[in-house]
């Protein structure tokens, strides 16, 4: 029997989380401010969502639009936020930063991981390197630099900064390398960013098993909530 495909849905609040769960989502990405493409939610929102649904919740760690971690003071503030979320029980996260050359900002990543993998925590944190990979100077070089970072189990990518339609060739190539377990390609390849139902046949045929949706779960757009029926349509296409 084939493995059930993982469906991750962006949630902004507990109402979104409940609808996503009712529709068949497997996991949530919790963010705020989608006008800035998703920033770190409040501690209160994380607690409300965690109490509302039993689904795993990956919390965005990102203080401003773009993929720059900002000044040392900005990074310190973000690590303080990460520590507070960790203390509140968050154990899955989403983040990713690039430096001025388009390579991974290892300073920022290491600072966050030092907090997320504090030995006092009850369990190691797992995390997704998000769509900063689509803006990297070299996707392959980025993966090689991140290969030994603890807890990294997923790359969220459209294959292109312009979305899945343009990124399909890259996604299919990376899927093959992931299945071959090439160094740097061991993490799950999760497709998201301009993802449409029409993309699924080719992606599923390539063996991709993880998908991420945001606006596609909201018939009224970002001004409206997640609809269980919209999530259910994706769940049906991906298989129960």
Secondary structure, 3 states (H helix, E strand, C coil): CCCCCEEEEEECCHHHHHHHHHHCCCEEEECECHHHCCECCCHHHHHHHHHHCCCEEEEECCCCCCCCCCCHHHHHHHHHHHHHHHHCCCCEEEECCECCCCCECHHHHHHHHHHHCCCCCCCCCEEEECHHHHHCCCHHHHHHHHCCCCCEEEEEECCCCCCHHHHHHHHHHHHHHHHCCCCCCCCEEEECCCCCHHHHHHHHHCCCCEEEECHHHCCCHHHCCCCHHHHHHHHHHHCC
